[in-house]
Amino acid sequence: MGALLAIAAVVVLMMIGVPVVFSFAAMTMILSFAYDVDISSLMTTGFWSVNSIILLALPLFVMTGYLMQSGGMAARLVHFVEALVGKSRTGMGSSMVVACGVFGAISGTASAAVASIGTIMIGPMEKHGYPREYTSALLGISSLLGLLIPPSITMILYAVVTRQSVAACFLATIGPGILLIITLCFINWLKMRHNPDPEARTLTFQERVTAIGDNGWKAIPALMLPVIILGGIYGGVFTPTEAAAVAVTYAIPVGLFVYRELDFKKIIACLVDAAATTGVIMVILVFSFVASRIFTFERVPQELTELLMDLFQDKLLILLVVNIFLILLGMIMDDVSVVAIISPLLLPVMVNIGVDPVHFAAIVGTSVVIGCNSPPMAPILFMTCRIGKVGMSQVMRPALGFMAFAALPVMLVTTYWPPLALYLPKAFGYIN
């Protein structure tokens, strides 16, 4: 009962506008009173839990995203993807989706993708006949590829709070991420293929090759970043934390001396933004670790497992209930909060019914994609509305369409077909 009261308190406080950090602090206080726990001793445990070399990757990847946005790397990536995919009516939408996937392979954050790619592409797509509300909805869903395509901040948090391998969790979401890209591109093609394009112009083969060559040459320094990060991690050259440090070290000189759009003031601004983002996440994690320790002491995960096993005898039905639960929580909590609190609470349930913890990482990731675009919170969708200069009521219909016909099917396939998430971790030897 105390656990339910604490989680309900977090939900209510966030819905009425209380900052996330204070909502989590309130949850910890409620748990300490409900279970008569000395909170002062557990705060030390929370502090030492975040004193982790793995978590050092988090601020560094966040910093990389801001540096890409300010240093011109994001713009070059988008222009190259546009040339590669094409500037036809359906090609523009596919370009946005693929660009978000590429951006996710570098920064690991959705908000940076919205700010960078949205400001570059929404205007040109409108000229090609894309309604702003449709473009904003597509951007909202596509930007969350940053949570699936590694390196992912969400997967780093999941790995830390559930004591799993960061690299294995990165690999688990690649399959769902690629499937979501393909699905979104196909839906965009279906919806936009017959609509008139005011600026329709078919490029000759020579013009297409020239555009790809020119933009590809300019994008090489930016494209090398995901190669360095992922190649280094899975080639055994460095750990995810070291990869994050290399990413920052690489992004600064590229922005300063290659693209020449980065300067000292912008670097300081990126540092401040990354510090603010990281600070909030780290405080949330402290309270999350404290809450998880209380849950463990009071056998809350075990009781939850027994309850679900008593109510639902079928494994497939339990998975469906967990999917719905994650989506509902994602509608009122941000991705960090869902991962920090719910993942360690539900993991024992998943393990008990035979779900691999790495597979559960992919389930959580695909569920968060839906939750972050669903009212009443919908933080990413609200951000895309600001970038696209449209109202939430206008965006909701196309957004619900993308969630129903792209994000939801991908989540269900990921949940009920484990090889999609587990093939790569097994191939690289992270799980048996």
C-alpha positions as a Markdown table, in Angstrom:
| # | Residue | x | y | z |
|---|---|---|---|---|
| 1 | Met | 0.0 | 0.0 | 0.0 |
| 2 | Gly | 2.9 | 2.4 | 0.8 |
| 3 | Ala | 4.5 | 1.8 | -2.6 |
| 4 | Leu | 1.2 | 2.5 | -4.4 |
| 5 | Leu | 0.7 | 5.6 | -2.4 |
| 6 | Ala | 4.2 | 6.9 | -3.2 |
| 7 | Ile | 3.9 | 6.2 | -6.9 |
| 8 | Ala | 0.4 | 7.9 | -6.9 |
| 9 | Ala | 1.9 | 10.9 | -5.2 |
| 10 | Val | 4.5 | 11.3 | -7.9 |
| 11 | Val | 1.9 | 11.1 | -10.6 |
| 12 | Val | -0.4 | 13.6 | -9.0 |
| 13 | Leu | 2.4 | 16.1 | -8.1 |
| 14 | Met | 3.7 | 16.0 | -11.7 |
| 15 | Met | 0.3 | 16.4 | -13.2 |
| 16 | Ile | -0.3 | 19.6 | -11.1 |
| 17 | Gly | 3.0 | 21.0 | -12.2 |
| 18 | Val | 5.4 | 20.2 | -9.4 |
| 19 | Pro | 9.0 | 19.9 | -10.8 |
| 20 | Val | 10.0 | 16.3 | -11.3 |
| 21 | Val | 12.9 | 16.4 | -8.8 |
| 22 | Phe | 10.6 | 17.6 | -5.9 |
| 23 | Ser | 8.0 | 15.0 | -6.9 |
| 24 | Phe | 10.6 | 12.3 | -6.5 |
| 25 | Ala | 11.7 | 13.7 | -3.2 |
| 26 | Ala | 8.1 | 13.6 | -2.0 |
| 27 | Met | 7.9 | 10.0 | -3.1 |
| 28 | Thr | 10.9 | 9.1 | -1.0 |
| 29 | Met | 9.6 | 10.8 | 2.0 |
| 30 | Ile | 6.3 | 9.0 | 1.8 |
| 31 | Leu | 8.0 | 5.7 | 1.5 |
| 32 | Ser | 10.2 | 6.4 | 4.5 |
| 33 | Phe | 7.1 | 7.3 | 6.6 |
| 34 | Ala | 5.0 | 4.4 | 5.3 |
| 35 | Tyr | 7.7 | 1.8 | 6.0 |
| 36 | Asp | 9.3 | 3.5 | 9.0 |
| 37 | Val | 12.7 | 3.7 | 7.4 |
| 38 | Asp | 15.6 | 5.9 | 8.4 |
| 39 | Ile | 15.9 | 8.1 | 5.3 |
| 40 | Ser | 19.3 | 9.6 | 6.4 |
| 41 | Ser | 21.1 | 6.3 | 6.1 |
| 42 | Leu | 19.6 | 5.5 | 2.7 |
| 43 | Met | 20.5 | 8.9 | 1.2 |
| 44 | Thr | 24.2 | 7.8 | 1.6 |
| 45 | Thr | 23.3 | 4.7 | -0.4 |
| 46 | Gly | 21.7 | 6.9 | -3.1 |
| 47 | Phe | 24.7 | 9.1 | -3.3 |
| 48 | Trp | 27.2 | 6.2 | -3.7 |
| 49 | Ser | 24.9 | 4.6 | -6.3 |
| 50 | Val | 25.2 | 7.6 | -8.6 |
| 51 | Asn | 29.0 | 7.8 | -8.0 |
| 52 | Ser | 29.4 | 5.5 | -11.0 |
| 53 | Ile | 31.8 | 5.7 | -13.9 |
| 54 | Ile | 29.0 | 4.4 | -16.2 |
| 55 | Leu | 26.9 | 7.4 | -15.4 |
| 56 | Leu | 29.7 | 9.7 | -16.5 |
| 57 | Ala | 28.7 | 8.8 | -20.1 |
| 58 | Leu | 25.3 | 10.6 | -19.5 |
| 59 | Pro | 26.5 | 14.2 | -19.3 |
| 60 | Leu | 29.0 | 13.6 | -22.0 |
| 61 | Phe | 26.5 | 12.3 | -24.5 |
| 62 | Val | 24.1 | 15.1 | -23.6 |
| 63 | Met | 27.0 | 17.6 | -24.2 |
| 64 | Thr | 27.7 | 16.0 | -27.6 |
| 65 | Gly | 24.1 | 16.6 | -28.7 |
| 66 | Tyr | 24.2 | 20.2 | -27.8 |
| 67 | Leu | 27.6 | 20.6 | -29.6 |
| 68 | Met | 26.2 | 19.0 | -32.7 |
| 69 | Gln | 23.3 | 21.4 | -32.7 |
| 70 | Ser | 25.4 | 24.5 | -32.2 |
| 71 | Gly | 28.4 | 23.5 | -34.3 |
| 72 | Gly | 26.7 | 22.8 | -37.6 |
| 73 | Met | 27.0 | 19.0 | -37.5 |
| 74 | Ala | 23.3 | 18.4 | -37.3 |
| 75 | Ala | 22.6 | 20.7 | -40.4 |
| 76 | Arg | 25.2 | 18.8 | -42.5 |
| 77 | Leu | 23.7 | 15.5 | -41.5 |
| 78 | Val | 20.2 | 16.6 | -42.5 |
| 79 | His | 21.3 | 18.0 | -45.9 |
| 80 | Phe | 23.1 | 14.7 | -46.7 |
| 81 | Val | 20.1 | 12.6 | -45.7 |
| 82 | Glu | 17.9 | 14.9 | -47.9 |
| 83 | Ala | 20.2 | 14.3 | -50.9 |
| 84 | Leu | 20.4 | 10.6 | -50.2 |
| 85 | Val | 16.6 | 10.0 | -49.7 |
| 86 | Gly | 15.4 | 12.6 | -52.1 |
| 87 | Lys | 13.6 | 16.0 | -52.0 |
| 88 | Ser | 10.4 | 14.6 | -53.5 |
| 89 | Arg | 7.2 | 15.0 | -51.5 |
| 90 | Thr | 7.4 | 11.6 | -49.8 |
| 91 | Gly | 11.2 | 11.8 | -49.7 |
| 92 | Met | 11.2 | 14.9 | -47.5 |
| 93 | Gly | 9.2 | 13.1 | -44.8 |
| 94 | Ser | 11.5 | 10.0 | -45.0 |
| 95 | Ser | 14.5 | 12.4 | -44.8 |
| 96 | Met | 13.2 | 13.7 | -41.5 |
| 97 | Val | 12.8 | 10.2 | -40.1 |
| 98 | Val | 16.2 | 9.0 | -41.2 |
| 99 | Ala | 17.9 | 12.2 | -40.0 |
| 100 | Cys | 16.4 | 11.7 | -36.6 |
| 101 | Gly | 17.7 | 8.1 | -36.6 |
| 102 | Val | 21.2 | 9.3 | -37.6 |
| 103 | Phe | 21.1 | 12.1 | -35.0 |
| 104 | Gly | 20.0 | 9.5 | -32.4 |
| 105 | Ala | 23.1 | 7.5 | -33.2 |
| 106 | Ile | 25.2 | 10.4 | -32.0 |
| 107 | Ser | 23.4 | 12.3 | -29.2 |
| 108 | Gly | 21.0 | 9.8 | -27.7 |
| 109 | Thr | 18.4 | 12.5 | -26.8 |
| 110 | Ala | 15.0 | 13.3 | -28.3 |
| 111 | Ser | 14.9 | 17.0 | -27.3 |
| 112 | Ala | 18.1 | 17.8 | -29.2 |
| 113 | Ala | 16.8 | 16.1 | -32.3 |
| 114 | Val | 13.6 | 18.1 | -32.1 |
| 115 | Ala | 15.4 | 21.4 | -31.8 |
| 116 | Ser | 18.1 | 20.7 | -34.4 |
| 117 | Ile | 16.1 | 18.8 | -37.1 |
| 118 | Gly | 12.8 | 20.6 | -36.6 |
| 119 | Thr | 14.2 | 24.1 | -37.1 |
| 120 | Ile | 16.0 | 22.9 | -40.3 |
| 121 | Met | 13.3 | 20.8 | -42.0 |
| 122 | Ile | 9.8 | 22.1 | -41.0 |
| 123 | Gly | 10.0 | 25.2 | -43.3 |
| 124 | Pro | 11.2 | 23.3 | -46.4 |
| 125 | Met | 8.7 | 20.5 | -45.8 |
| 126 | Glu | 5.9 | 23.1 | -45.7 |
| 127 | Lys | 7.0 | 24.4 | -49.1 |
| 128 | His | 6.7 | 20.8 | -50.4 |
| 129 | Gly | 3.1 | 20.7 | -49.3 |
| 130 | Tyr | 3.4 | 19.2 | -45.8 |
| 131 | Pro | 0.9 | 20.6 | -43.3 |
| 132 | Arg | 2.7 | 21.9 | -40.3 |
| 133 | Glu | 0.6 | 19.8 | -37.9 |
| 134 | Tyr | 1.5 | 16.7 | -39.8 |
| 135 | Thr | 5.2 | 17.6 | -39.9 |
| 136 | Ser | 5.2 | 18.3 | -36.2 |
| 137 | Ala | 3.6 | 15.0 | -35.4 |
| 138 | Leu | 6.1 | 13.1 | -37.6 |
| 139 | Leu | 9.0 | 15.0 | -35.9 |
| 140 | Gly | 7.6 | 14.1 | -32.4 |
| 141 | Ile | 7.6 | 10.4 | -33.1 |
| 142 | Ser | 10.8 | 10.4 | -35.2 |
| 143 | Ser | 12.8 | 12.3 | -32.6 |
| 144 | Leu | 12.3 | 9.5 | -30.1 |
| 145 | Leu | 14.5 | 7.3 | -32.3 |
| 146 | Gly | 17.2 | 8.9 | -30.1 |
| 147 | Leu | 15.9 | 6.7 | -27.3 |
| 148 | Leu | 16.3 | 3.6 | -29.4 |
| 149 | Ile | 19.2 | 4.1 | -31.7 |
| 150 | Pro | 22.4 | 3.9 | -29.5 |
| 151 | Pro | 23.9 | 5.6 | -27.7 |
| 152 | Ser | 20.7 | 6.2 | -25.8 |
| 153 | Ile | 20.5 | 8.1 | -22.5 |
| 154 | Thr | 17.4 | 6.1 | -21.6 |
| 155 | Met | 19.3 | 2.8 | -22.1 |
| 156 | Ile | 22.2 | 4.1 | -20.0 |
| 157 | Leu | 19.8 | 4.8 | -17.2 |
| 158 | Tyr | 18.0 | 1.4 | -17.6 |
| 159 | Ala | 21.4 | -0.4 | -17.4 |
| 160 | Val | 22.4 | 1.5 | -14.3 |
| 161 | Val | 19.2 | 1.0 | -12.3 |
| 162 | Thr | 18.8 | -2.7 | -13.3 |
| 163 | Arg | 22.5 | -3.6 | -13.2 |
| 164 | Gln | 22.7 | -4.7 | -16.8 |
| 165 | Ser | 25.4 | -4.2 | -19.5 |
| 166 | Val | 25.1 | -0.8 | -21.1 |
| 167 | Ala | 26.4 | -2.2 | -24.4 |
| 168 | Ala | 23.9 | -5.0 | -24.4 |
| 169 | Cys | 21.0 | -2.6 | -23.8 |
| 170 | Phe | 22.3 | -0.4 | -26.6 |
| 171 | Leu | 22.2 | -3.4 | -29.0 |
| 172 | Ala | 18.7 | -4.5 | -27.8 |
| 173 | Thr | 17.1 | -1.4 | -29.2 |
| 174 | Ile | 18.8 | -1.3 | -32.6 |
| 175 | Gly | 16.3 | -3.7 | -34.1 |
| 176 | Pro | 13.2 | -1.9 | -32.8 |
| 177 | Gly | 14.7 | 1.4 | -33.9 |
| 178 | Ile | 15.3 | 0.3 | -37.4 |
| 179 | Leu | 11.8 | -1.2 | -37.6 |
| 180 | Leu | 10.3 | 2.0 | -36.4 |
| 181 | Ile | 12.2 | 4.0 | -39.1 |
| 182 | Ile | 11.0 | 1.6 | -41.8 |
| 183 | Thr | 7.4 | 1.8 | -40.5 |
| 184 | Leu | 7.3 | 5.6 | -40.3 |
| 185 | Cys | 8.8 | 6.0 | -43.8 |
| 186 | Phe | 6.2 | 3.6 | -45.2 |
| 187 | Ile | 3.3 | 5.3 | -43.5 |
| 188 | Asn | 4.6 | 8.7 | -44.7 |
| 189 | Trp | 4.7 | 7.3 | -48.2 |
| 190 | Leu | 1.2 | 6.0 | -48.0 |
| 191 | Lys | -0.2 | 9.3 | -46.7 |
| 192 | Met | 1.6 | 11.8 | -48.9 |
| 193 | Arg | 2.2 | 10.0 | -52.2 |
| 194 | His | -0.9 | 11.4 | -54.0 |
| 195 | Asn | -0.9 | 14.9 | -52.5 |
| 196 | Pro | 0.3 | 17.7 | -54.9 |
| 197 | Asp | 3.8 | 19.1 | -54.3 |
| 198 | Pro | 4.1 | 22.8 | -55.1 |
| 199 | Glu | 7.8 | 22.5 | -55.6 |
| 200 | Ala | 7.9 | 19.1 | -57.3 |
| 201 | Arg | 11.0 | 18.7 | -59.5 |
| 202 | Thr | 12.5 | 15.5 | -60.7 |
| 203 | Leu | 16.3 | 15.5 | -60.5 |
| 204 | Thr | 18.3 | 13.9 | -63.3 |
| 205 | Phe | 20.6 | 11.1 | -62.3 |
| 206 | Gln | 23.6 | 13.4 | -62.7 |
| 207 | Glu | 22.1 | 16.0 | -60.5 |
| 208 | Arg | 21.2 | 13.4 | -57.9 |
| 209 | Val | 24.7 | 12.0 | -57.8 |
| 210 | Thr | 26.2 | 15.5 | -57.6 |
| 211 | Ala | 23.9 | 16.4 | -54.7 |
| 212 | Ile | 24.8 | 13.2 | -52.8 |
| 213 | Gly | 28.5 | 13.7 | -53.5 |
| 214 | Asp | 28.6 | 17.4 | -52.4 |
| 215 | Asn | 26.5 | 17.0 | -49.3 |
| 216 | Gly | 28.2 | 13.7 | -48.4 |
| 217 | Trp | 31.6 | 15.3 | -48.6 |
| 218 | Lys | 30.5 | 18.1 | -46.3 |
| 219 | Ala | 28.9 | 15.6 | -43.9 |
| 220 | Ile | 31.9 | 13.3 | -43.6 |
| 221 | Pro | 33.2 | 14.8 | -40.3 |
| 222 | Ala | 29.7 | 14.6 | -38.8 |
| 223 | Leu | 29.1 | 11.0 | -40.1 |
| 224 | Met | 32.4 | 9.9 | -38.6 |
| 225 | Leu | 31.1 | 10.5 | -35.1 |
| 226 | Pro | 28.6 | 7.6 | -34.9 |
| 227 | Val | 31.3 | 5.4 | -36.6 |
| 228 | Ile | 33.8 | 6.3 | -33.9 |
| 229 | Ile | 31.3 | 5.9 | -31.0 |
| 230 | Leu | 29.7 | 2.6 | -32.0 |
| 231 | Gly | 32.7 | 1.1 | -33.8 |
| 232 | Gly | 34.8 | 1.9 | -30.7 |
| 233 | Ile | 32.3 | 0.4 | -28.3 |
| 234 | Tyr | 31.6 | -2.8 | -30.1 |
| 235 | Gly | 35.1 | -3.1 | -31.5 |
| 236 | Gly | 36.4 | -3.3 | -27.9 |
| 237 | Val | 38.5 | -0.1 | -28.3 |
| 238 | Phe | 36.8 | 1.7 | -25.4 |
| 239 | Thr | 33.8 | 1.5 | -23.0 |
| 240 | Pro | 30.6 | 3.5 | -23.5 |
| 241 | Thr | 31.9 | 6.1 | -21.0 |
| 242 | Glu | 35.2 | 6.5 | -22.9 |
| 243 | Ala | 33.2 | 6.7 | -26.1 |
| 244 | Ala | 31.2 | 9.6 | -24.7 |
| 245 | Ala | 34.4 | 11.4 | -23.8 |
| 246 | Val | 35.8 | 10.8 | -27.3 |
| 247 | Ala | 32.6 | 12.1 | -28.8 |
| 248 | Val | 32.9 | 15.4 | -27.0 |
| 249 | Thr | 36.6 | 15.7 | -27.7 |
| 250 | Tyr | 35.8 | 15.1 | -31.4 |
| 251 | Ala | 32.7 | 17.4 | -31.7 |
| 252 | Ile | 34.4 | 20.5 | -30.4 |
| 253 | Pro | 37.3 | 20.8 | -32.9 |
| 254 | Val | 35.0 | 19.8 | -35.8 |
| 255 | Gly | 32.5 | 22.6 | -34.8 |
| 256 | Leu | 35.4 | 25.1 | -34.3 |
| 257 | Phe | 37.7 | 24.4 | -37.2 |
| 258 | Val | 35.9 | 22.4 | -39.8 |
| 259 | Tyr | 32.4 | 23.9 | -39.9 |
| 260 | Arg | 33.4 | 27.1 | -38.1 |
| 261 | Glu | 30.0 | 27.6 | -36.5 |
| 262 | Leu | 31.1 | 26.9 | -32.9 |
| 263 | Asp | 32.7 | 29.5 | -30.7 |
| 264 | Phe | 33.7 | 30.0 | -27.1 |
| 265 | Lys | 30.3 | 31.5 | -26.1 |
| 266 | Lys | 28.4 | 28.6 | -27.7 |
| 267 | Ile | 30.6 | 26.0 | -26.0 |
| 268 | Ile | 29.9 | 27.6 | -22.6 |
| 269 | Ala | 26.2 | 27.7 | -23.4 |
| 270 | Cys | 26.3 | 24.0 | -24.4 |
| 271 | Leu | 28.1 | 23.2 | -21.2 |
| 272 | Val | 25.5 | 25.1 | -19.1 |
| 273 | Asp | 22.6 | 23.4 | -20.8 |
| 274 | Ala | 24.2 | 19.9 | -20.5 |
| 275 | Ala | 25.0 | 20.6 | -16.8 |
| 276 | Ala | 21.4 | 21.6 | -16.1 |
| 277 | Thr | 19.9 | 18.6 | -17.9 |
| 278 | Thr | 22.4 | 16.2 | -16.2 |
| 279 | Gly | 21.8 | 17.8 | -12.8 |
| 280 | Val | 18.1 | 17.1 | -12.9 |
| 281 | Ile | 18.6 | 13.5 | -14.0 |
| 282 | Met | 21.2 | 12.8 | -11.3 |
| 283 | Val | 19.0 | 14.1 | -8.5 |
| 284 | Ile | 16.2 | 12.0 | -9.8 |
| 285 | Leu | 18.4 | 8.9 | -9.8 |
| 286 | Val | 19.5 | 9.5 | -6.2 |
| 287 | Phe | 15.9 | 9.4 | -5.1 |
| 288 | Ser | 15.2 | 6.5 | -7.4 |
| 289 | Phe | 18.0 | 4.4 | -5.9 |
| 290 | Val | 16.7 | 5.2 | -2.4 |
| 291 | Ala | 13.2 | 4.3 | -3.4 |
| 292 | Ser | 14.4 | 1.1 | -5.0 |
| 293 | Arg | 16.3 | 0.1 | -1.9 |
| 294 | Ile | 13.1 | 0.6 | 0.2 |
| 295 | Phe | 11.1 | -1.4 | -2.3 |
| 296 | Thr | 13.7 | -4.2 | -2.0 |
| 297 | Phe | 13.7 | -4.1 | 1.8 |
| 298 | Glu | 9.9 | -4.3 | 2.0 |
| 299 | Arg | 9.7 | -7.0 | -0.7 |
| 300 | Val | 7.5 | -4.9 | -3.0 |
| 301 | Pro | 8.8 | -6.4 | -6.3 |
| 302 | Gln | 8.1 | -9.9 | -5.0 |
| 303 | Glu | 4.6 | -9.0 | -3.8 |
| 304 | Leu | 3.9 | -7.3 | -7.2 |
| 305 | Thr | 5.2 | -10.5 | -9.0 |
| 306 | Glu | 2.9 | -12.7 | -6.8 |
| 307 | Leu | -0.1 | -10.4 | -7.5 |
| 308 | Leu | 0.3 | -10.4 | -11.2 |
| 309 | Met | 0.9 | -14.2 | -11.3 |
| 310 | Asp | -2.3 | -14.7 | -9.3 |
| 311 | Leu | -4.4 | -12.3 | -11.5 |
| 312 | Phe | -3.0 | -13.4 | -14.9 |
| 313 | Gln | -1.8 | -16.9 | -15.4 |
| 314 | Asp | -0.7 | -16.4 | -19.1 |
| 315 | Lys | 2.7 | -15.0 | -19.9 |
| 316 | Leu | 1.4 | -13.2 | -23.0 |
| 317 | Leu | -1.4 | -11.5 | -21.0 |
| 318 | Ile | 1.1 | -10.3 | -18.3 |
| 319 | Leu | 3.3 | -8.8 | -21.0 |
| 320 | Leu | 0.3 | -7.0 | -22.4 |
| 321 | Val | -0.6 | -5.6 | -18.9 |
| 322 | Val | 3.0 | -4.4 | -18.5 |
| 323 | Asn | 2.9 | -2.8 | -21.9 |
| 324 | Ile | -0.3 | -0.9 | -21.0 |
| 325 | Phe | 1.1 | 0.0 | -17.6 |
| 326 | Leu | 4.2 | 1.5 | -19.1 |
| 327 | Ile | 2.3 | 3.5 | -21.7 |
| 328 | Leu | -0.1 | 4.9 | -19.1 |
| 329 | Leu | 2.8 | 5.9 | -16.9 |
| 330 | Gly | 4.6 | 7.4 | -19.9 |
| 331 | Met | 1.6 | 9.6 | -20.5 |
| 332 | Ile | 2.0 | 11.3 | -17.2 |
| 333 | Met | 5.8 | 10.9 | -16.5 |
| 334 | Asp | 8.9 | 11.6 | -18.6 |
| 335 | Asp | 11.1 | 8.9 | -19.9 |
| 336 | Val | 13.7 | 9.3 | -17.2 |
| 337 | Ser | 11.1 | 9.0 | -14.4 |
| 338 | Val | 9.6 | 5.8 | -15.9 |
| 339 | Val | 13.0 | 4.2 | -16.4 |
| 340 | Ala | 14.3 | 5.2 | -13.0 |
| 341 | Ile | 11.3 | 4.0 | -10.9 |
| 342 | Ile | 9.4 | 1.4 | -12.9 |
| 343 | Ser | 12.2 | -0.6 | -14.5 |
| 344 | Pro | 13.6 | -2.0 | -11.3 |
| 345 | Leu | 10.1 | -2.5 | -9.9 |
| 346 | Leu | 8.9 | -4.5 | -12.9 |
| 347 | Leu | 12.1 | -6.4 | -13.7 |
| 348 | Pro | 11.6 | -9.2 | -11.1 |
| 349 | Val | 8.1 | -9.8 | -12.7 |
| 350 | Met | 9.7 | -10.1 | -16.1 |
| 351 | Val | 12.4 | -12.4 | -15.0 |
| 352 | Asn | 9.9 | -14.6 | -13.2 |
| 353 | Ile | 7.9 | -15.2 | -16.4 |
| 354 | Gly | 11.0 | -15.8 | -18.4 |
| 355 | Val | 11.7 | -12.4 | -20.0 |
| 356 | Asp | 15.4 | -11.6 | -20.4 |
| 357 | Pro | 16.4 | -8.3 | -18.7 |
| 358 | Val | 18.0 | -7.1 | -21.9 |
| 359 | His | 14.7 | -7.9 | -23.8 |
| 360 | Phe | 12.8 | -5.9 | -21.2 |
| 361 | Ala | 15.1 | -2.9 | -21.9 |
| 362 | Ala | 13.8 | -2.9 | -25.5 |
| 363 | Ile | 10.2 | -3.2 | -24.2 |
| 364 | Val | 10.7 | -0.2 | -22.0 |
| 365 | Gly | 12.3 | 1.8 | -24.7 |
| 366 | Thr | 9.5 | 1.2 | -27.3 |
| 367 | Ser | 6.8 | 1.9 | -24.6 |
| 368 | Val | 8.4 | 5.2 | -23.7 |
| 369 | Val | 8.2 | 6.3 | -27.4 |
| 370 | Ile | 4.4 | 6.1 | -27.2 |
| 371 | Gly | 4.1 | 7.7 | -23.7 |
| 372 | Cys | 6.3 | 10.7 | -24.5 |
| 373 | Asn | 3.9 | 11.6 | -27.3 |
| 374 | Ser | 0.6 | 11.0 | -25.4 |
| 375 | Pro | -1.3 | 13.6 | -23.4 |
| 376 | Pro | -1.6 | 15.0 | -20.8 |
| 377 | Met | 2.2 | 15.4 | -20.4 |
| 378 | Ala | 3.5 | 14.6 | -23.9 |
| 379 | Pro | 6.8 | 16.6 | -23.3 |
| 380 | Ile | 8.3 | 15.9 | -26.7 |
| 381 | Leu | 5.0 | 16.6 | -28.6 |
| 382 | Phe | 4.7 | 19.9 | -26.8 |
| 383 | Met | 8.2 | 20.8 | -27.8 |
| 384 | Thr | 7.5 | 20.0 | -31.5 |
| 385 | Cys | 4.4 | 22.1 | -31.3 |
| 386 | Arg | 6.5 | 25.1 | -30.2 |
| 387 | Ile | 9.1 | 24.4 | -33.0 |
| 388 | Gly | 6.4 | 23.9 | -35.6 |
| 389 | Lys | 4.3 | 26.9 | -34.3 |
| 390 | Val | 1.1 | 24.9 | -34.2 |
| 391 | Gly | -1.4 | 24.1 | -31.5 |
| 392 | Met | -1.5 | 20.7 | -29.6 |
| 393 | Ser | -5.1 | 20.2 | -30.8 |
| 394 | Gln | -4.0 | 20.3 | -34.4 |
| 395 | Val | -1.1 | 17.9 | -33.9 |
| 396 | Met | -3.0 | 15.3 | -31.9 |
| 397 | Arg | -4.8 | 13.6 | -34.8 |
| 398 | Pro | -1.7 | 12.9 | -37.0 |
| 399 | Ala | 0.3 | 12.0 | -33.8 |
| 400 | Leu | -2.3 | 9.4 | -32.7 |
| 401 | Gly | -2.1 | 8.0 | -36.2 |
| 402 | Phe | 1.6 | 7.5 | -36.1 |
| 403 | Met | 1.4 | 6.0 | -32.6 |
| 404 | Ala | -1.4 | 3.6 | -33.6 |
| 405 | Phe | 0.0 | 2.4 | -36.9 |
| 406 | Ala | 3.8 | 2.7 | -36.2 |
| 407 | Ala | 4.9 | 3.0 | -32.6 |
| 408 | Leu | 2.3 | 0.6 | -31.1 |
| 409 | Pro | 2.9 | -2.2 | -33.7 |
| 410 | Val | 6.7 | -1.9 | -33.2 |
| 411 | Met | 6.2 | -2.1 | -29.4 |
| 412 | Leu | 4.1 | -5.2 | -29.7 |
| 413 | Val | 6.5 | -6.9 | -32.2 |
| 414 | Thr | 9.4 | -6.1 | -29.8 |
| 415 | Thr | 7.4 | -7.5 | -26.9 |
| 416 | Tyr | 6.2 | -10.7 | -28.4 |
| 417 | Trp | 9.1 | -11.5 | -30.8 |
| 418 | Pro | 12.2 | -11.5 | -28.5 |
| 419 | Pro | 14.8 | -12.2 | -31.4 |
| 420 | Leu | 14.2 | -8.6 | -32.6 |
| 421 | Ala | 15.8 | -7.3 | -29.4 |
| 422 | Leu | 18.0 | -10.3 | -28.4 |
| 423 | Tyr | 19.7 | -11.2 | -31.7 |
| 424 | Leu | 22.4 | -8.6 | -31.7 |
| 425 | Pro | 23.2 | -8.9 | -27.9 |
| 426 | Lys | 23.6 | -12.7 | -28.5 |
| 427 | Ala | 25.6 | -12.2 | -31.6 |
| 428 | Phe | 28.1 | -10.0 | -29.8 |
| 429 | Gly | 28.3 | -12.4 | -26.8 |
| 430 | Tyr | 26.6 | -10.2 | -24.2 |
| 431 | Ile | 24.0 | -12.8 | -23.4 |
| 432 | Asn | 23.8 | -16.6 | -23.9 |
